[in-house]
Amino acid sequence: MILVVLLGVWLWRKNRADDRKEMAAKPRRKDAAPVGTPQIMVSCAVCGVHLPQNDAVLGKSKHYCSLAHRKQQEP
Ligand SMILES: [Zn+2]
């Protein structure tokens, strides 16, 4: 009887260990993809803050963090 319980516990622990190995390996690869995706960073010509190019306000030849800073530099 005890052997059956021990076998059950052993199997349960083995499965949990396998799950943890998969959890540790898989999500990291999934998470790594967006982080590793190259994103062009630009800096605001007024305040110098760095932001992704997609979020930046494009001026005549420079990038800005906001419309206010673009107006300030390019009235
Ligand atoms: Zn700015």
N, CA, C, O and the ligand as a Tripos MOL2 file, in Angstrom:
@<TRIPOS>MOLECULE
protein
  301   299    76     0     0
PROTEIN
NO_CHARGES

@<TRIPOS>ATOM
      1 N           0.8340   -1.2060    0.0000 N.3       1 MET1
      2 CA          0.0000    0.0000    0.0000 C.3       1 MET1
      3 C           0.8660    1.2540    0.0000 C.2       1 MET1
      4 O           0.6530    2.1700   -0.7940 O.2       1 MET1
      5 N           1.8310    1.2810    0.8860 N.am      2 ILE2
      6 CA          2.7380    2.4280    0.9480 C.3       2 ILE2
      7 C           3.5010    2.5850   -0.3640 C.2       2 ILE2
      8 O           3.7530    3.6990   -0.8250 O.2       2 ILE2
      9 N           3.8600    1.4550   -0.9510 N.am      3 LEU3
     10 CA          4.5970    1.5150   -2.2250 C.3       3 LEU3
     11 C           3.7770    2.2240   -3.2940 C.2       3 LEU3
     12 O           4.2970    3.0030   -4.0940 O.2       3 LEU3
     13 N           2.4700    1.9300   -3.2840 N.am      4 VAL4
     14 CA          1.5990    2.5720   -4.2870 C.3       4 VAL4
     15 C           1.5880    4.0790   -4.0700 C.2       4 VAL4
     16 O           1.6620    4.8570   -5.0210 O.2       4 VAL4
     17 N           1.4920    4.4810   -2.7970 N.am      5 VAL5
     18 CA          1.4760    5.9190   -2.4910 C.3       5 VAL5
     19 C           2.8010    6.5460   -2.9110 C.2       5 VAL5
     20 O           2.8320    7.6070   -3.5330 O.2       5 VAL5
     21 N           3.8810    5.8770   -2.5630 N.am      6 LEU6
     22 CA          5.1960    6.4160   -2.9170 C.3       6 LEU6
     23 C           5.3510    6.5280   -4.4280 C.2       6 LEU6
     24 O           5.8980    7.5030   -4.9440 O.2       6 LEU6
     25 N           4.8500    5.4920   -5.1340 N.am      7 LEU7
     26 CA          4.9400    5.5310   -6.5950 C.3       7 LEU7
     27 C           4.1260    6.7080   -7.1300 C.2       7 LEU7
     28 O           4.5490    7.4130   -8.0460 O.2       7 LEU7
     29 N           2.9270    6.9060   -6.5250 N.am      8 GLY8
     30 CA          2.0910    8.0220   -6.9570 C.3       8 GLY8
     31 C           2.7780    9.3550   -6.7210 C.2       8 GLY8
     32 O           2.7790   10.2260   -7.5910 O.2       8 GLY8
     33 N           3.3610    9.5100   -5.5440 N.am      9 VAL9
     34 CA          4.0630   10.7560   -5.2250 C.3       9 VAL9
     35 C           5.2380   10.9490   -6.1750 C.2       9 VAL9
     36 O           5.4870   12.0520   -6.6610 O.2       9 VAL9
     37 N           5.9530    9.8600   -6.4320 N.am     10 TRP10
     38 CA          7.1220    9.9700   -7.3030 C.3      10 TRP10
     39 C           6.7040   10.4100   -8.7090 C.2      10 TRP10
     40 O           7.3400   11.2660   -9.3240 O.2      10 TRP10
     41 N           5.5990    9.7900   -9.2080 N.am     11 LEU11
     42 CA          5.1200   10.1500  -10.5450 C.3      11 LEU11
     43 C           4.6640   11.6060  -10.5660 C.2      11 LEU11
     44 O           4.9170   12.3390  -11.5220 O.2      11 LEU11
     45 N           3.9790   12.0110   -9.4790 N.am     12 TRP12
     46 CA          3.4610   13.3780   -9.4150 C.3      12 TRP12
     47 C           4.6060   14.3910   -9.4250 C.2      12 TRP12
     48 O           4.5730   15.4040  -10.1230 O.2      12 TRP12
     49 N           5.6280   14.0680   -8.6100 N.am     13 ARG13
     50 CA          6.7690   14.9720   -8.5500 C.3      13 ARG13
     51 C           7.5200   15.0010   -9.8770 C.2      13 ARG13
     52 O           8.0050   16.0450  -10.3120 O.2      13 ARG13
     53 N           7.6060   13.8190  -10.5160 N.am     14 LYS14
     54 CA          8.2970   13.7500  -11.8080 C.3      14 LYS14
     55 C           7.5710   14.6180  -12.8350 C.2      14 LYS14
     56 O           8.1930   15.3690  -13.5860 O.2      14 LYS14
     57 N           6.2190   14.4980  -12.8530 N.am     15 ASN15
     58 CA          5.4520   15.3080  -13.7950 C.3      15 ASN15
     59 C           5.6280   16.7990  -13.5100 C.2      15 ASN15
     60 O           5.7750   17.6080  -14.4260 O.2      15 ASN15
     61 N           5.6120   17.1430  -12.2270 N.am     16 ARG16
     62 CA          5.7730   18.5640  -11.8880 C.3      16 ARG16
     63 C           7.1380   19.0620  -12.3390 C.2      16 ARG16
     64 O           7.2620   20.1750  -12.8490 O.2      16 ARG16
     65 N           8.1550   18.2390  -12.1500 N.am     17 ALA17
     66 CA          9.5020   18.6390  -12.5620 C.3      17 ALA17
     67 C           9.5380   18.8390  -14.0760 C.2      17 ALA17
     68 O          10.1480   19.7860  -14.5710 O.2      17 ALA17
     69 N           8.8770   17.9380  -14.8050 N.am     18 ASP18
     70 CA          8.8450   18.0770  -16.2650 C.3      18 ASP18
     71 C           8.1000   19.3530  -16.6660 C.2      18 ASP18
     72 O           8.5210   20.0890  -17.5590 O.2      18 ASP18
     73 N           6.9690   19.5930  -15.9710 N.am     19 ASP19
     74 CA          6.2080   20.8090  -16.2860 C.3      19 ASP19
     75 C           7.0650   22.0410  -16.0670 C.2      19 ASP19
     76 O           7.0790   22.9670  -16.8780 O.2      19 ASP19
     77 N           7.7830   22.0270  -14.9420 N.am     20 ARG20
     78 CA          8.5900   23.2080  -14.6440 C.3      20 ARG20
     79 C           9.6690   23.4030  -15.7080 C.2      20 ARG20
     80 O           9.9640   24.5270  -16.1140 O.2      20 ARG20
     81 N          10.2480   22.2920  -16.1490 N.am     21 LYS21
     82 CA         11.2830   22.4120  -17.1870 C.3      21 LYS21
     83 C          10.6900   23.0270  -18.4460 C.2      21 LYS21
     84 O          11.2970   23.8950  -19.0740 O.2      21 LYS21
     85 N           9.4690   22.5580  -18.8150 N.am     22 GLU22
     86 CA          8.8440   23.1040  -20.0200 C.3      22 GLU22
     87 C           8.4640   24.5620  -19.8180 C.2      22 GLU22
     88 O           8.6580   25.3930  -20.7050 O.2      22 GLU22
     89 N           7.9160   24.8680  -18.6350 N.am     23 MET23
     90 CA          7.5160   26.2520  -18.3640 C.3      23 MET23
     91 C           8.7290   27.1610  -18.4160 C.2      23 MET23
     92 O           8.6520   28.2940  -18.8920 O.2      23 MET23
     93 N           9.8560   26.6530  -17.9200 N.am     24 ALA24
     94 CA         11.0540   27.4840  -17.8860 C.3      24 ALA24
     95 C          11.6030   27.6940  -19.2950 C.2      24 ALA24
     96 O          12.1440   28.7520  -19.6140 O.2      24 ALA24
     97 N          11.4540   26.6690  -20.1300 N.am     25 ALA25
     98 CA         12.0660   26.7580  -21.4550 C.3      25 ALA25
     99 C          11.1690   27.4920  -22.4560 C.2      25 ALA25
    100 O          11.6410   28.3320  -23.2210 O.2      25 ALA25
    101 N           9.8660   27.1660  -22.4440 N.am     26 LYS26
    102 CA          8.9960   27.6860  -23.5110 C.3      26 LYS26
    103 C           8.6860   29.1830  -23.3950 C.2      26 LYS26
    104 O           8.9200   29.9310  -24.3440 O.2      26 LYS26
    105 N           8.1600   29.6300  -22.2440 N.am     27 PRO27
    106 CA          7.7470   31.0490  -22.2320 C.3      27 PRO27
    107 C           8.9150   31.9930  -22.4830 C.2      27 PRO27
    108 O           8.7390   33.0590  -23.0740 O.2      27 PRO27
    109 N          10.0860   31.6110  -22.0430 N.am     28 ARG28
    110 CA         11.2280   32.4900  -22.2470 C.3      28 ARG28
    111 C          11.4620   32.7120  -23.7380 C.2      28 ARG28
    112 O          11.7370   33.8270  -24.1790 O.2      28 ARG28
    113 N          11.3480   31.6230  -24.5060 N.am     29 ARG29
    114 CA         11.5590   31.7890  -25.9550 C.3      29 ARG29
    115 C          10.4780   32.6750  -26.5420 C.2      29 ARG29
    116 O          10.7510   33.5150  -27.4010 O.2      29 ARG29
    117 N           9.2250   32.4850  -26.0700 N.am     30 LYS30
    118 CA          8.1250   33.3150  -26.5710 C.3      30 LYS30
    119 C           8.3570   34.7690  -26.1810 C.2      30 LYS30
    120 O           8.1810   35.6780  -26.9930 O.2      30 LYS30
    121 N           8.7510   34.9760  -24.9390 N.am     31 ASP31
    122 CA          8.9530   36.3480  -24.4580 C.3      31 ASP31
    123 C          10.1560   37.0010  -25.1290 C.2      31 ASP31
    124 O          10.1860   38.2140  -25.3350 O.2      31 ASP31
    125 N          11.1380   36.1860  -25.4650 N.am     32 ALA32
    126 CA         12.3690   36.7530  -26.0000 C.3      32 ALA32
    127 C          12.1440   37.3640  -27.3830 C.2      32 ALA32
    128 O          12.8240   38.3160  -27.7660 O.2      32 ALA32
    129 N          11.1930   36.8140  -28.1200 N.am     33 ALA33
    130 CA         10.9910   37.2950  -29.4930 C.3      33 ALA33
    131 C          10.6130   38.7710  -29.5590 C.2      33 ALA33
    132 O          11.2570   39.5280  -30.2850 O.2      33 ALA33
    133 N           9.5780   39.2090  -28.8140 N.am     34 PRO34
    134 CA          9.2290   40.6400  -28.9190 C.3      34 PRO34
    135 C          10.3450   41.5450  -28.3840 C.2      34 PRO34
    136 O          10.5980   42.6260  -28.9170 O.2      34 PRO34
    137 N          11.0090   41.0740  -27.3120 N.am     35 VAL35
    138 CA         12.0700   41.8990  -26.7350 C.3      35 VAL35
    139 C          13.2270   42.0210  -27.7120 C.2      35 VAL35
    140 O          13.8330   43.0830  -27.8530 O.2      35 VAL35
    141 N          13.5300   40.8880  -28.3980 N.am     36 GLY36
    142 CA         14.6630   40.9020  -29.3070 C.3      36 GLY36
    143 C          14.3640   41.5820  -30.6270 C.2      36 GLY36
    144 O          15.2690   41.8610  -31.4130 O.2      36 GLY36
    145 N          13.0610   41.8520  -30.8730 N.am     37 THR37
    146 CA         12.7110   42.5160  -32.1220 C.3      37 THR37
    147 C          13.3870   43.8740  -32.1830 C.2      37 THR37
    148 O          13.2210   44.6850  -31.2710 O.2      37 THR37
    149 N          14.1290   44.1320  -33.2180 N.am     38 PRO38
    150 CA         14.8240   45.4140  -33.2810 C.3      38 PRO38
    151 C          13.8330   46.5590  -33.3830 C.2      38 PRO38
    152 O          12.9080   46.5290  -34.1950 O.2      38 PRO38
    153 N          14.0310   47.5420  -32.5710 N.am     39 GLN39
    154 CA         13.1480   48.7060  -32.5730 C.3      39 GLN39
    155 C          14.0290   49.9430  -32.6700 C.2      39 GLN39
    156 O          14.9330   50.1410  -31.8580 O.2      39 GLN39
    157 N          13.7600   50.7540  -33.6520 N.am     40 ILE40
    158 CA         14.5910   51.9380  -33.8470 C.3      40 ILE40
    159 C          14.2380   52.9680  -32.7780 C.2      40 ILE40
    160 O          13.0820   53.3700  -32.6440 O.2      40 ILE40
    161 N          15.2440   53.3850  -32.0240 N.am     41 MET41
    162 CA         15.0400   54.3860  -30.9960 C.3      41 MET41
    163 C          15.5370   55.7300  -31.5080 C.2      41 MET41
    164 O          16.6070   55.8280  -32.1100 O.2      41 MET41
    165 N          14.7500   56.7470  -31.2620 N.am     42 VAL42
    166 CA         15.1600   58.1010  -31.6390 C.3      42 VAL42
    167 C          15.1170   58.9630  -30.3860 C.2      42 VAL42
    168 O          14.4910   58.5960  -29.3910 O.2      42 VAL42
    169 N          15.7810   60.1020  -30.4390 N.am     43 SER43
    170 CA         15.7540   60.9910  -29.2860 C.3      43 SER43
    171 C          15.1140   62.3190  -29.6790 C.2      43 SER43
    172 O          15.2980   62.8030  -30.7960 O.2      43 SER43
    173 N          14.3820   62.8850  -28.7720 N.am     44 CYS44
    174 CA         13.7070   64.1620  -28.9940 C.3      44 CYS44
    175 C          14.7570   65.2480  -29.1720 C.2      44 CYS44
    176 O          15.7190   65.3290  -28.4080 O.2      44 CYS44
    177 N          14.5620   66.0830  -30.1890 N.am     45 ALA45
    178 CA         15.5330   67.1330  -30.4720 C.3      45 ALA45
    179 C          15.4950   68.2310  -29.4130 C.2      45 ALA45
    180 O          16.4350   69.0190  -29.3140 O.2      45 ALA45
    181 N          14.4240   68.2970  -28.6220 N.am     46 VAL46
    182 CA         14.3030   69.3470  -27.6060 C.3      46 VAL46
    183 C          14.7930   68.8510  -26.2540 C.2      46 VAL46
    184 O          15.7060   69.4370  -25.6710 O.2      46 VAL46
    185 N          14.2010   67.7890  -25.7570 N.am     47 CYS47
    186 CA         14.5300   67.3440  -24.4020 C.3      47 CYS47
    187 C          15.4540   66.1370  -24.3900 C.2      47 CYS47
    188 O          15.9760   65.7730  -23.3370 O.2      47 CYS47
    189 N          15.6650   65.5110  -25.5430 N.am     48 GLY48
    190 CA         16.6370   64.4290  -25.6240 C.3      48 GLY48
    191 C          16.1440   63.0850  -25.1220 C.2      48 GLY48
    192 O          16.9200   62.1330  -25.0340 O.2      48 GLY48
    193 N          14.8670   62.9980  -24.7940 N.am     49 VAL49
    194 CA         14.3400   61.7310  -24.2980 C.3      49 VAL49
    195 C          14.3200   60.7130  -25.4360 C.2      49 VAL49
    196 O          14.0130   61.0480  -26.5800 O.2      49 VAL49
    197 N          14.6540   59.4620  -25.1040 N.am     50 HIS50
    198 CA         14.6630   58.4060  -26.1150 C.3      50 HIS50
    199 C          13.3090   57.7310  -26.1610 C.2      50 HIS50
    200 O          12.7230   57.4360  -25.1190 O.2      50 HIS50
    201 N          12.8140   57.4880  -27.3460 N.am     51 LEU51
    202 CA         11.5470   56.7990  -27.5010 C.3      51 LEU51
    203 C          11.5670   56.0340  -28.8190 C.2      51 LEU51
    204 O          12.3350   56.3640  -29.7230 O.2      51 LEU51
    205 N          10.7130   55.0000  -28.9290 N.am     52 PRO52
    206 CA         10.6650   54.2490  -30.1830 C.3      52 PRO52
    207 C          10.2330   55.1560  -31.3300 C.2      52 PRO52
    208 O           9.4020   56.0470  -31.1540 O.2      52 PRO52
    209 N          10.8030   54.9180  -32.4940 N.am     53 GLN53
    210 CA         10.5000   55.7720  -33.6360 C.3      53 GLN53
    211 C           9.0040   55.8000  -33.9420 C.2      53 GLN53
    212 O           8.4690   56.8120  -34.3950 O.2      53 GLN53
    213 N           8.3280   54.6560  -33.6840 N.am     54 ASN54
    214 CA          6.8860   54.5930  -33.9490 C.3      54 ASN54
    215 C           6.1090   55.5850  -33.0970 C.2      54 ASN54
    216 O           5.0700   56.0920  -33.5200 O.2      54 ASN54
    217 N           6.6140   55.8650  -31.8880 N.am     55 ASP55
    218 CA          5.8960   56.7600  -30.9800 C.3      55 ASP55
    219 C           6.3440   58.1990  -31.1370 C.2      55 ASP55
    220 O           5.7310   59.0970  -30.5600 O.2      55 ASP55
    221 N           7.3870   58.4390  -31.8960 N.am     56 ALA56
    222 CA          7.9350   59.7850  -31.9840 C.3      56 ALA56
    223 C           7.1130   60.6400  -32.9400 C.2      56 ALA56
    224 O           6.4520   60.1310  -33.8450 O.2      56 ALA56
    225 N           7.1680   61.9470  -32.7200 N.am     57 VAL57
    226 CA          6.5390   62.9070  -33.6390 C.3      57 VAL57
    227 C           7.6180   63.3380  -34.6200 C.2      57 VAL57
    228 O           8.6790   63.8260  -34.2310 O.2      57 VAL57
    229 N           7.3230   63.1480  -35.9000 N.am     58 LEU58
    230 CA          8.3260   63.4520  -36.9090 C.3      58 LEU58
    231 C           8.2350   64.9150  -37.3290 C.2      58 LEU58
    232 O           7.1720   65.3940  -37.7240 O.2      58 LEU58
    233 N           9.3490   65.6100  -37.2390 N.am     59 GLY59
    234 CA          9.3990   66.9930  -37.7040 C.3      59 GLY59
    235 C           9.9550   67.0440  -39.1090 C.2      59 GLY59
    236 O           9.8940   66.0600  -39.8450 O.2      59 GLY59
    237 N          10.5020   68.1990  -39.4860 N.am     60 LYS60
    238 CA         11.0510   68.3410  -40.8330 C.3      60 LYS60
    239 C          12.2070   67.3750  -41.0580 C.2      60 LYS60
    240 O          12.2760   66.6910  -42.0790 O.2      60 LYS60
    241 N          13.1070   67.3350  -40.0920 N.am     61 SER61
    242 CA         14.2370   66.4280  -40.2470 C.3      61 SER61
    243 C          14.5870   65.7430  -38.9350 C.2      61 SER61
    244 O          15.4880   64.9050  -38.8970 O.2      61 SER61
    245 N          13.8880   66.0890  -37.8610 N.am     62 LYS62
    246 CA         14.1990   65.5360  -36.5530 C.3      62 LYS62
    247 C          12.9700   64.8770  -35.9560 C.2      62 LYS62
    248 O          11.8510   65.0080  -36.4530 O.2      62 LYS62
    249 N          13.2250   64.1640  -34.8720 N.am     63 HIS63
    250 CA         12.1330   63.5250  -34.1500 C.3      63 HIS63
    251 C          11.8960   64.2640  -32.8390 C.2      63 HIS63
    252 O          12.8090   64.8560  -32.2630 O.2      63 HIS63
    253 N          10.6620   64.2150  -32.3870 N.am     64 TYR64
    254 CA         10.3020   64.8610  -31.1280 C.3      64 TYR64
    255 C           9.4360   63.9150  -30.3190 C.2      64 TYR64
    256 O           8.7870   63.0160  -30.8540 O.2      64 TYR64
    257 N           9.4460   64.1460  -29.0030 N.am     65 CYS65
    258 CA          8.6730   63.2710  -28.1180 C.3      65 CYS65
    259 C           7.2070   63.6620  -28.1080 C.2      65 CYS65
    260 O           6.3540   62.8490  -27.7510 O.2      65 CYS65
    261 N           6.9010   64.8800  -28.4890 N.am     66 SER66
    262 CA          5.5150   65.3430  -28.4370 C.3      66 SER66
    263 C           5.3190   66.4690  -29.4450 C.2      66 SER66
    264 O           6.2790   67.0660  -29.9340 O.2      66 SER66
    265 N           4.0600   66.7420  -29.7420 N.am     67 LEU67
    266 CA          3.7430   67.8500  -30.6480 C.3      67 LEU67
    267 C           4.2080   69.1740  -30.0620 C.2      67 LEU67
    268 O           4.6480   70.0590  -30.7960 O.2      67 LEU67
    269 N           4.1130   69.3130  -28.7530 N.am     68 ALA68
    270 CA          4.5400   70.5530  -28.1040 C.3      68 ALA68
    271 C           6.0050   70.8410  -28.3790 C.2      68 ALA68
    272 O           6.3840   71.9770  -28.6620 O.2      68 ALA68
    273 N           6.8300   69.7960  -28.2940 N.am     69 HIS69
    274 CA          8.2610   70.0080  -28.5300 C.3      69 HIS69
    275 C           8.5380   70.2430  -30.0050 C.2      69 HIS69
    276 O           9.4870   70.9490  -30.3470 O.2      69 HIS69
    277 N           7.7370   69.6720  -30.8750 N.am     70 ARG70
    278 CA          7.9300   69.9460  -32.3050 C.3      70 ARG70
    279 C           7.5990   71.4120  -32.6010 C.2      70 ARG70
    280 O           8.3200   72.0880  -33.3350 O.2      70 ARG70
    281 N           6.5050   71.8870  -32.0230 N.am     71 LYS71
    282 CA          6.1150   73.2880  -32.2170 C.3      71 LYS71
    283 C           7.1950   74.2080  -31.6790 C.2      71 LYS71
    284 O           7.5110   75.2380  -32.2750 O.2      71 LYS71
    285 N           7.7550   73.8190  -30.5420 N.am     72 GLN72
    286 CA          8.7750   74.6450  -29.8940 C.3      72 GLN72
    287 C           9.9960   74.7880  -30.8160 C.2      72 GLN72
    288 O          10.6020   75.8570  -30.8920 O.2      72 GLN72
    289 N          10.3410   73.7230  -31.4990 N.am     73 GLN73
    290 CA         11.5370   73.7280  -32.3260 C.3      73 GLN73
    291 C          11.2420   74.1900  -33.7500 C.2      73 GLN73
    292 O          12.0700   74.8410  -34.3870 O.2      73 GLN73
    293 N          10.0490   73.8450  -34.2400 N.am     74 GLU74
    294 CA          9.6770   74.1950  -35.6170 C.3      74 GLU74
    295 C           8.3520   74.9350  -35.5980 C.2      74 GLU74
    296 O           7.3130   74.3360  -35.8780 O.2      74 GLU74
    297 N           8.3610   76.1980  -35.2810 N.am     75 PRO75
    298 CA          7.1010   76.9310  -35.1680 C.3      75 PRO75
    299 C           6.4000   77.0910  -36.5240 C.2      75 PRO75
    300 O           5.3250   77.6870  -36.5970 O.2      75 PRO75
    301 ZN         10.8760   66.2710  -25.9750 Zn       76 ZN76
@<TRIPOS>BOND
     1     1     2 1
     2     2     3 1
     3     3     4 2
     4     3     5 am
     5     5     6 1
     6     6     7 1
     7     7     8 2
     8     7     9 am
     9     9    10 1
    10    10    11 1
    11    11    12 2
    12    11    13 am
    13    13    14 1
    14    14    15 1
    15    15    16 2
    16    15    17 am
    17    17    18 1
    18    18    19 1
    19    19    20 2
    20    19    21 am
    21    21    22 1
    22    22    23 1
    23    23    24 2
    24    23    25 am
    25    25    26 1
    26    26    27 1
    27    27    28 2
    28    27    29 am
    29    29    30 1
    30    30    31 1
    31    31    32 2
    32    31    33 am
    33    33    34 1
    34    34    35 1
    35    35    36 2
    36    35    37 am
    37    37    38 1
    38    38    39 1
    39    39    40 2
    40    39    41 am
    41    41    42 1
    42    42    43 1
    43    43    44 2
    44    43    45 am
    45    45    46 1
    46    46    47 1
    47    47    48 2
    48    47    49 am
    49    49    50 1
    50    50    51 1
    51    51    52 2
    52    51    53 am
    53    53    54 1
    54    54    55 1
    55    55    56 2
    56    55    57 am
    57    57    58 1
    58    58    59 1
    59    59    60 2
    60    59    61 am
    61    61    62 1
    62    62    63 1
    63    63    64 2
    64    63    65 am
    65    65    66 1
    66    66    67 1
    67    67    68 2
    68    67    69 am
    69    69    70 1
    70    70    71 1
    71    71    72 2
    72    71    73 am
    73    73    74 1
    74    74    75 1
    75    75    76 2
    76    75    77 am
    77    77    78 1
    78    78    79 1
    79    79    80 2
    80    79    81 am
    81    81    82 1
    82    82    83 1
    83    83    84 2
    84    83    85 am
    85    85    86 1
    86    86    87 1
    87    87    88 2
    88    87    89 am
    89    89    90 1
    90    90    91 1
    91    91    92 2
    92    91    93 am
    93    93    94 1
    94    94    95 1
    95    95    96 2
    96    95    97 am
    97    97    98 1
    98    98    99 1
    99    99   100 2
   100    99   101 am
   101   101   102 1
   102   102   103 1
   103   103   104 2
   104   103   105 am
   105   105   106 1
   106   106   107 1
   107   107   108 2
   108   107   109 am
   109   109   110 1
   110   110   111 1
   111   111   112 2
   112   111   113 am
   113   113   114 1
   114   114   115 1
   115   115   116 2
   116   115   117 am
   117   117   118 1
   118   118   119 1
   119   119   120 2
   120   119   121 am
   121   121   122 1
   122   122   123 1
   123   123   124 2
   124   123   125 am
   125   125   126 1
   126   126   127 1
   127   127   128 2
   128   127   129 am
   129   129   130 1
   130   130   131 1
   131   131   132 2
   132   131   133 am
   133   133   134 1
   134   134   135 1
   135   135   136 2
   136   135   137 am
   137   137   138 1
   138   138   139 1
   139   139   140 2
   140   139   141 am
   141   141   142 1
   142   142   143 1
   143   143   144 2
   144   143   145 am
   145   145   146 1
   146   146   147 1
   147   147   148 2
   148   147   149 am
   149   149   150 1
   150   150   151 1
   151   151   152 2
   152   151   153 am
   153   153   154 1
   154   154   155 1
   155   155   156 2
   156   155   157 am
   157   157   158 1
   158   158   159 1
   159   159   160 2
   160   159   161 am
   161   161   162 1
   162   162   163 1
   163   163   164 2
   164   163   165 am
   165   165   166 1
   166   166   167 1
   167   167   168 2
   168   167   169 am
   169   169   170 1
   170   170   171 1
   171   171   172 2
   172   171   173 am
   173   173   174 1
   174   174   175 1
   175   175   176 2
   176   175   177 am
   177   177   178 1
   178   178   179 1
   179   179   180 2
   180   179   181 am
   181   181   182 1
   182   182   183 1
   183   183   184 2
   184   183   185 am
   185   185   186 1
   186   186   187 1
   187   187   188 2
   188   187   189 am
   189   189   190 1
   190   190   191 1
   191   191   192 2
   192   191   193 am
   193   193   194 1
   194   194   195 1
   195   195   196 2
   196   195   197 am
   197   197   198 1
   198   198   199 1
   199   199   200 2
   200   199   201 am
   201   201   202 1
   202   202   203 1
   203   203   204 2
   204   203   205 am
   205   205   206 1
   206   206   207 1
   207   207   208 2
   208   207   209 am
   209   209   210 1
   210   210   211 1
   211   211   212 2
   212   211   213 am
   213   213   214 1
   214   214   215 1
   215   215   216 2
   216   215   217 am
   217   217   218 1
   218   218   219 1
   219   219   220 2
   220   219   221 am
   221   221   222 1
   222   222   223 1
   223   223   224 2
   224   223   225 am
   225   225   226 1
   226   226   227 1
   227   227   228 2
   228   227   229 am
   229   229   230 1
   230   230   231 1
   231   231   232 2
   232   231   233 am
   233   233   234 1
   234   234   235 1
   235   235   236 2
   236   235   237 am
   237   237   238 1
   238   238   239 1
   239   239   240 2
   240   239   241 am
   241   241   242 1
   242   242   243 1
   243   243   244 2
   244   243   245 am
   245   245   246 1
   246   246   247 1
   247   247   248 2
   248   247   249 am
   249   249   250 1
   250   250   251 1
   251   251   252 2
   252   251   253 am
   253   253   254 1
   254   254   255 1
   255   255   256 2
   256   255   257 am
   257   257   258 1
   258   258   259 1
   259   259   260 2
   260   259   261 am
   261   261   262 1
   262   262   263 1
   263   263   264 2
   264   263   265 am
   265   265   266 1
   266   266   267 1
   267   267   268 2
   268   267   269 am
   269   269   270 1
   270   270   271 1
   271   271   272 2
   272   271   273 am
   273   273   274 1
   274   274   275 1
   275   275   276 2
   276   275   277 am
   277   277   278 1
   278   278   279 1
   279   279   280 2
   280   279   281 am
   281   281   282 1
   282   282   283 1
   283   283   284 2
   284   283   285 am
   285   285   286 1
   286   286   287 1
   287   287   288 2
   288   287   289 am
   289   289   290 1
   290   290   291 1
   291   291   292 2
   292   291   293 am
   293   293   294 1
   294   294   295 1
   295   295   296 2
   296   295   297 am
   297   297   298 1
   298   298   299 1
   299   299   300 2
@<TRIPOS>SUBSTRUCTURE
     1 MET1         2 RESIDUE 1 A MET
     2 ILE2         6 RESIDUE 1 A ILE
     3 LEU3        10 RESIDUE 1 A LEU
     4 VAL4        14 RESIDUE 1 A VAL
     5 VAL5        18 RESIDUE 1 A VAL
     6 LEU6        22 RESIDUE 1 A LEU
     7 LEU7        26 RESIDUE 1 A LEU
     8 GLY8        30 RESIDUE 1 A GLY
     9 VAL9        34 RESIDUE 1 A VAL
    10 TRP10       38 RESIDUE 1 A TRP
    11 LEU11       42 RESIDUE 1 A LEU
    12 TRP12       46 RESIDUE 1 A TRP
    13 ARG13       50 RESIDUE 1 A ARG
    14 LYS14       54 RESIDUE 1 A LYS
    15 ASN15       58 RESIDUE 1 A ASN
    16 ARG16       62 RESIDUE 1 A ARG
    17 ALA17       66 RESIDUE 1 A ALA
    18 ASP18       70 RESIDUE 1 A ASP
    19 ASP19       74 RESIDUE 1 A ASP
    20 ARG20       78 RESIDUE 1 A ARG
    21 LYS21       82 RESIDUE 1 A LYS
    22 GLU22       86 RESIDUE 1 A GLU
    23 MET23       90 RESIDUE 1 A MET
    24 ALA24       94 RESIDUE 1 A ALA
    25 ALA25       98 RESIDUE 1 A ALA
    26 LYS26      102 RESIDUE 1 A LYS
    27 PRO27      106 RESIDUE 1 A PRO
    28 ARG28      110 RESIDUE 1 A ARG
    29 ARG29      114 RESIDUE 1 A ARG
    30 LYS30      118 RESIDUE 1 A LYS
    31 ASP31      122 RESIDUE 1 A ASP
    32 ALA32      126 RESIDUE 1 A ALA
    33 ALA33      130 RESIDUE 1 A ALA
    34 PRO34      134 RESIDUE 1 A PRO
    35 VAL35      138 RESIDUE 1 A VAL
    36 GLY36      142 RESIDUE 1 A GLY
    37 THR37      146 RESIDUE 1 A THR
    38 PRO38      150 RESIDUE 1 A PRO
    39 GLN39      154 RESIDUE 1 A GLN
    40 ILE40      158 RESIDUE 1 A ILE
    41 MET41      162 RESIDUE 1 A MET
    42 VAL42      166 RESIDUE 1 A VAL
    43 SER43      170 RESIDUE 1 A SER
    44 CYS44      174 RESIDUE 1 A CYS
    45 ALA45      178 RESIDUE 1 A ALA
    46 VAL46      182 RESIDUE 1 A VAL
    47 CYS47      186 RESIDUE 1 A CYS
    48 GLY48      190 RESIDUE 1 A GLY
    49 VAL49      194 RESIDUE 1 A VAL
    50 HIS50      198 RESIDUE 1 A HIS
    51 LEU51      202 RESIDUE 1 A LEU
    52 PRO52      206 RESIDUE 1 A PRO
    53 GLN53      210 RESIDUE 1 A GLN
    54 ASN54      214 RESIDUE 1 A ASN
    55 ASP55      218 RESIDUE 1 A ASP
    56 ALA56      222 RESIDUE 1 A ALA
    57 VAL57      226 RESIDUE 1 A VAL
    58 LEU58      230 RESIDUE 1 A LEU
    59 GLY59      234 RESIDUE 1 A GLY
    60 LYS60      238 RESIDUE 1 A LYS
    61 SER61      242 RESIDUE 1 A SER
    62 LYS62      246 RESIDUE 1 A LYS
    63 HIS63      250 RESIDUE 1 A HIS
    64 TYR64      254 RESIDUE 1 A TYR
    65 CYS65      258 RESIDUE 1 A CYS
    66 SER66      262 RESIDUE 1 A SER
    67 LEU67      266 RESIDUE 1 A LEU
    68 ALA68      270 RESIDUE 1 A ALA
    69 HIS69      274 RESIDUE 1 A HIS
    70 ARG70      278 RESIDUE 1 A ARG
    71 LYS71      282 RESIDUE 1 A LYS
    72 GLN72      286 RESIDUE 1 A GLN
    73 GLN73      290 RESIDUE 1 A GLN
    74 GLU74      294 RESIDUE 1 A GLU
    75 PRO75      298 RESIDUE 1 A PRO
    76 ZN76       301 GROUP 0 **** ****
